[in-house]
Amino acid sequence: MARIVGVRFRNVGKVYYFDPRDFEIHMNDHVIVETARGIEYGSIVFPPREVSDDKVVYPLKEVLRVATPDDDERERTNRIHEKEAYRICKEKILEHNLDMKLIQAEYTFDNNKVLFYFTADGRIDFRLLVKDLASIFKTRIELRQIGVRDETKILGGIGICGRPLCCHSYLTDFCPVSIKMAKTQNLSLNQSKISGVCGRLMCCLKNEEETYEELNKKLPRSGDMVTLPDGTEGVVHTVNILRQTVRVVIEKNDEKEIVEFPVEELTFQPRKKKTGKAPEQETKEAKKEKKEKKPQEEKEKKEKKPQEEKGKGQKPENRSQKDQKNPKEKQGNPEKKTSPKSREEKKPEDRKSENSGNEEKKESRRPRRRRNDREPAREKRED
């Protein structure tokens, strides 16, 4: 067990653990601690308590001191200087004509560094901007590119519900949100209705996901067959998740009606729970099976290799050996060969037709002579 205290540095930032040492620290007190960025001024989120070693990352840094009135005054002056630094940096961005949006300027407690947070569509070369800012502030300059969600978390605002944004009021981390959550809650899939100020899906969809999943287990799906209290059957038209009611299509006197019933009065086949092993367990067992199969496959490969080598090592047979094996192939088909008697039996007219056909083929194969080739021959005849 480790004794720790929770410290937060900015509004709705992450909570970090520190060693309280022997200080008397209470809720909402301000303390001075040492971080990777340097000496910082933070507020206590929860007083000293004991936590298991699994939740702590060692080495655990210590609290330097409880904040004094001078420390509080210094923090106020830093906040004033941040506004001036924000204005100067914005002017320099316009001078260098950089496609970036400045969000916030932040001073460390010891004024050792100034951080500027900005958003941009892609990568930006701000080396000249850093040089100008360093010559003005005479301290280390750091520019950090953040996402759209982080921008709304810093700036804040009012959501569709009319209340302050969740990310700016109490959310410390961003949870992954998918369109499937909106489907399970039977919400409109219109992008403008389920998106927040940042343009991404609303974080509050994650808050109610577990409740809706539990309620959906007790309800049938639309299109399912259900049995009514009087024994007749009907088809589910729509479902109200929060009220736990079902609208059923019933046929009466060759006419269809839609009647609403509470779920308790209907009998239907409940939704099947997803049975099966967790993906992590399945992957472990699959790995074990693969390991067991590998030595068997290697043995089979080793057994096949000598057989293949034997086949490759055999010399090819001589022609004489082949001829001895299949003399018929050498002789060929006797039916196709024409005997001398058959040649004599042919009439002379048939022979002439055959010879004339062969001569025509030979002439067609010969290339045609050009006129230029014939002209010198004519001249010789004239001479």
C-alpha positions in Angstrom: 0.0 0.0 0.0 1.2 3.5 -0.9 0.1 6.8 0.7 -0.7 9.3 -2.0 -2.6 12.6 -2.6 -4.4 13.6 -5.8 -3.4 16.8 -7.5 -4.9 18.5 -10.5 -3.2 21.4 -12.3 -5.8 22.9 -14.7 -9.6 22.8 -14.9 -10.8 19.3 -15.5 -7.3 18.0 -16.1 -6.0 14.6 -15.2 -5.4 13.7 -11.6 -1.8 12.8 -10.7 -0.6 11.1 -7.6 2.1 12.5 -5.3 3.7 11.6 -2.0 2.2 14.0 0.7 5.1 13.3 3.1 4.3 14.8 6.5 2.3 17.8 5.4 -1.2 18.4 6.6 -3.1 18.6 3.4 -6.9 19.1 3.1 -9.3 19.1 0.2 -9.1 22.1 -2.2 -5.7 23.2 -0.8 -3.0 24.4 -3.2 0.4 22.8 -3.3 3.7 23.2 -5.1 5.0 20.0 -6.8 7.8 19.0 -9.2 6.7 17.5 -12.6 8.4 16.7 -15.9 7.6 20.2 -17.1 9.2 21.8 -14.0 7.7 23.2 -10.8 3.9 23.5 -11.0 1.1 24.9 -8.9 -1.8 22.5 -8.4 -4.9 22.0 -6.3 -5.8 19.0 -4.1 -8.6 16.8 -5.5 -8.7 14.3 -2.7 -6.8 14.3 0.6 -4.1 11.7 1.6 -5.2 8.1 1.4 -3.8 4.7 0.9 -3.9 3.0 -2.5 -2.7 -0.4 -3.8 0.7 -0.5 -5.4 -0.9 -1.5 -8.8 -2.4 2.0 -9.2 0.8 3.9 -8.5 3.6 4.5 -11.0 7.0 4.5 -9.2 9.1 6.4 -8.5 6.4 8.6 -6.8 7.4 12.3 -6.7 6.9 14.2 -3.5 5.0 17.4 -2.6 7.5 20.2 -2.2 5.4 22.4 0.1 1.9 23.7 0.7 1.3 26.9 -1.3 1.9 30.2 0.6 0.2 33.6 -0.1 3.3 34.5 -2.2 2.8 31.5 -4.3 -0.9 32.3 -4.8 0.0 35.9 -5.9 2.6 34.5 -8.4 0.0 32.2 -9.9 -2.3 35.2 -10.4 0.4 37.2 -12.2 1.2 34.3 -14.4 -2.5 34.1 -15.5 -2.3 37.8 -16.4 0.9 37.3 -18.4 -0.7 34.5 -20.3 -3.3 36.8 -21.8 -0.5 39.1 -23.1 1.5 36.2 -24.4 -1.6 34.9 -26.3 -2.1 38.3 -28.0 1.6 38.6 -29.0 1.7 35.0 -30.4 -1.5 35.7 -32.4 0.0 38.7 -34.1 3.2 36.8 -35.0 1.1 34.0 -36.6 -0.5 36.6 -38.8 2.9 38.1 -39.7 4.3 34.7 -40.7 1.0 33.8 -42.5 0.7 30.4 -40.9 -2.5 28.3 -41.2 -3.0 27.6 -37.5 -5.5 28.5 -34.8 -4.1 29.5 -31.4 -6.1 28.2 -28.5 -4.3 29.0 -25.3 -1.0 30.3 -23.8 0.2 28.8 -20.6 3.1 29.8 -18.2 4.8 27.3 -15.9 4.9 28.3 -12.2 8.6 29.1 -12.3 8.3 31.0 -15.6 10.9 28.6 -17.1 8.7 27.8 -20.1 5.8 29.2 -22.1 3.4 26.7 -23.8 1.2 27.6 -26.8 -1.6 25.2 -27.8 -3.0 25.4 -31.4 -5.0 23.4 -33.9 -4.3 22.9 -37.6 -5.3 20.6 -40.4 -1.8 19.3 -41.1 1.8 19.7 -40.1 3.1 23.3 -39.9 6.6 24.6 -40.1 6.7 27.1 -37.2 10.5 27.3 -36.6 10.7 31.0 -37.5 7.7 31.7 -35.2 9.5 30.0 -32.3 12.6 32.1 -32.9 10.6 35.4 -32.8 8.7 34.3 -29.6 11.9 33.3 -27.9 13.5 36.7 -28.6 10.5 38.4 -27.1 9.8 36.3 -24.0 13.5 35.3 -23.3 12.4 31.9 -22.1 11.9 28.4 -23.6 9.0 28.2 -26.1 6.9 25.1 -26.8 4.1 24.8 -29.3 1.8 21.9 -29.1 -0.8 20.8 -31.7 -4.0 19.5 -30.1 -7.2 18.0 -31.5 -10.7 19.3 -31.8 -12.0 17.7 -28.6 -9.1 19.1 -26.6 -9.9 22.6 -28.0 -13.5 22.4 -26.7 -12.3 21.1 -23.4 -10.0 24.1 -22.9 -12.4 26.8 -24.2 -15.7 25.3 -22.8 -19.2 26.2 -23.9 -22.9 25.2 -23.7 -24.2 22.0 -25.2 -27.5 21.1 -26.9 -29.0 20.2 -23.5 -28.4 23.8 -22.3 -25.8 22.9 -19.7 -22.0 23.4 -19.6 -20.1 20.9 -21.7 -19.3 17.6 -19.9 -15.6 17.7 -21.0 -15.2 21.2 -19.6 -17.0 20.4 -16.3 -16.1 17.0 -15.0 -14.7 14.6 -17.7 -11.0 14.0 -17.3 -10.5 11.6 -20.2 -12.2 11.1 -23.6 -13.9 7.8 -24.0 -14.4 6.3 -27.5 -17.9 6.9 -28.8 -19.4 5.0 -31.8 -22.5 5.3 -33.9 -23.7 1.9 -32.5 -24.4 3.6 -29.1 -26.9 6.0 -30.8 -28.6 3.0 -32.5 -29.0 1.1 -29.2 -30.6 4.2 -27.6 -33.0 4.5 -30.6 -31.8 8.0 -31.5 -32.0 9.8 -34.8 -28.9 9.1 -36.8 -28.8 12.7 -38.1 -25.2 13.9 -37.7 -26.2 17.3 -36.5 -28.4 16.0 -33.7 -25.9 13.5 -32.2 -22.8 15.6 -32.6 -21.4 18.0 -29.9 -19.9 21.4 -30.2 -16.5 19.9 -31.3 -18.2 18.2 -34.3 -17.6 14.7 -33.0 -20.2 12.3 -31.4 -21.4 13.5 -28.0 -19.6 12.1 -25.0 -22.9 11.7 -23.1 -23.8 8.8 -25.4 -21.3 6.7 -23.5 -22.8 7.6 -20.1 -26.2 6.0 -20.9 -25.0 3.1 -23.0 -25.0 0.5 -20.2 -28.5 1.5 -19.0 -30.0 1.1 -22.5 -28.3 -2.2 -23.1 -29.8 -3.5 -19.9 -33.3 -2.2 -20.8 -33.1 -3.6 -24.4 -32.6 -7.1 -23.0 -36.2 -7.1 -21.6 -37.8 -5.9 -24.9 -38.4 -7.7 -28.2 -37.1 -6.4 -31.5 -39.3 -4.8 -34.1 -40.7 -7.4 -36.5 -40.8 -10.2 -33.8 -43.9 -12.3 -33.1 -45.4 -11.9 -29.7 -48.3 -13.5 -27.9 -50.9 -11.2 -26.3 -52.7 -11.8 -23.0 -55.8 -13.2 -24.8 -53.7 -15.7 -26.7 -53.6 -14.1 -30.1 -50.4 -13.3 -31.9 -49.1 -10.1 -33.3 -46.1 -8.4 -34.9 -44.0 -5.8 -33.0 -44.2 -2.4 -34.6 -42.2 -0.1 -32.4 -40.7 -0.3 -28.9 -40.4 2.4 -26.2 -37.2 1.7 -24.3 -37.7 4.0 -21.4 -41.4 3.3 -20.8 -40.9 -0.4 -21.4 -43.9 -0.6 -23.7 -44.4 -2.4 -27.0 -46.7 -1.4 -29.9 -48.1 -4.5 -31.6 -49.9 -4.9 -35.0 -53.1 -7.0 -34.5 -55.6 -8.2 -37.1 -59.3 -7.8 -36.2 -62.1 -8.5 -38.7 -59.6 -8.4 -41.7 -58.3 -5.0 -40.4 -55.0 -4.2 -38.8 -54.7 -2.2 -35.6 -51.8 -1.0 -33.5 -52.2 -1.5 -29.8 -49.7 -0.7 -27.1 -49.0 -3.2 -24.3 -46.5 -3.2 -21.4 -43.8 -5.8 -21.7 -44.9 -7.8 -18.7 -48.2 -8.7 -20.4 -46.6 -10.1 -23.5 -44.9 -13.5 -24.0 -42.1 -13.8 -26.5 -38.7 -15.4 -27.0 -36.1 -13.3 -25.2 -33.0 -12.1 -26.9 -30.2 -14.6 -26.9 -27.3 -13.6 -24.8 -23.9 -13.6 -26.5 -22.4 -16.9 -25.3 -18.9 -17.7 -26.0 -15.5 -17.1 -24.6 -13.9 -13.7 -24.4 -11.7 -12.7 -27.3 -8.7 -12.7 -25.1 -9.3 -16.3 -23.9 -10.0 -17.4 -27.5 -6.8 -15.9 -28.7 -4.8 -17.6 -25.9 -6.3 -21.0 -26.8 -5.8 -20.5 -30.5 -2.1 -19.7 -29.8 -1.8 -22.9 -27.8 -3.3 -25.0 -30.6 -1.0 -23.4 -33.1 2.0 -24.2 -31.0 0.9 -27.8 -30.7 0.3 -28.0 -34.5 3.7 -26.6 -35.4 5.8 -29.7 -34.3 3.4 -32.0 -36.2 3.7 -29.9 -39.4 7.4 -29.8 -39.1 7.6 -33.7 -38.8 5.4 -34.1 -41.9 7.6 -31.7 -43.8 10.7 -33.7 -42.8 9.1 -36.9 -43.9 8.1 -35.5 -47.3 11.6 -34.1 -48.0 13.4 -37.4 -48.4 10.7 -38.7 -50.7 11.0 -35.7 -52.9 14.8 -36.0 -52.9 14.5 -39.6 -54.0 12.2 -38.6 -56.9 14.6 -35.9 -57.9 17.7 -38.2 -57.7 16.4 -40.8 -60.2 18.1 -40.5 -63.6 16.0 -40.1 -66.7 15.4 -43.2 -68.8 17.3 -43.7 -72.1 15.4 -43.7 -75.4 16.2 -47.3 -75.8 14.6 -48.1 -72.5 11.5 -46.2 -73.3 11.2 -47.9 -76.7 11.5 -51.2 -75.0 8.7 -50.3 -72.7 6.3 -49.0 -75.3 7.3 -50.2 -78.8 3.8 -49.4 -80.1 4.4 -45.6 -79.6 7.5 -45.8 -81.8 5.7 -47.6 -84.6 2.8 -45.2 -84.5 -0.6 -45.9 -85.9 -0.3 -48.2 -88.9 -3.7 -47.1 -90.1 -2.6 -43.6 -90.8 0.5 -44.6 -92.9 -0.4 -45.2 -96.5 0.9 -48.5 -98.0 2.5 -48.6 -101.5 -0.5 -50.6 -102.8 -2.8 -47.8 -102.0 -0.6 -45.4 -103.9 -0.7 -47.6 -107.0 -4.4 -47.9 -106.7 -4.9 -44.2 -107.0 -5.8 -43.0 -110.5 -3.4 -40.7 -112.5 -6.2 -38.1 -112.5 -6.2 -38.0 -108.7 -2.4 -37.7 -108.7 -2.5 -34.7 -111.0 -5.1 -33.0 -108.9 -2.9 -33.5 -105.8 0.3 -32.3 -107.6 -1.5 -29.2 -108.9 -2.8 -28.4 -105.4 0.7 -28.7 -104.0 2.1 -26.4 -106.7 -0.5 -23.8 -106.0 0.4 -23.8 -102.3 4.1 -23.4 -103.2 3.4 -20.4 -105.4 1.3 -18.8 -102.7 4.2 -19.1 -100.3 6.7 -17.4 -102.7 7.0 -13.6 -102.2 5.7 -11.5 -105.1 8.3 -9.7 -107.1 8.2 -5.9 -107.3 8.1 -4.0 -110.6 11.6 -2.6 -110.0 13.0 -6.2 -109.9 11.4 -7.0 -113.3 12.6 -3.9 -115.2 16.3 -4.7 -115.4 15.4 -8.2 -116.9 13.4 -6.6 -119.7 16.3 -4.3 -120.6 18.6 -7.4 -121.1 16.2 -9.0 -123.4 16.0 -5.9 -125.6 19.8 -5.8 -125.8 
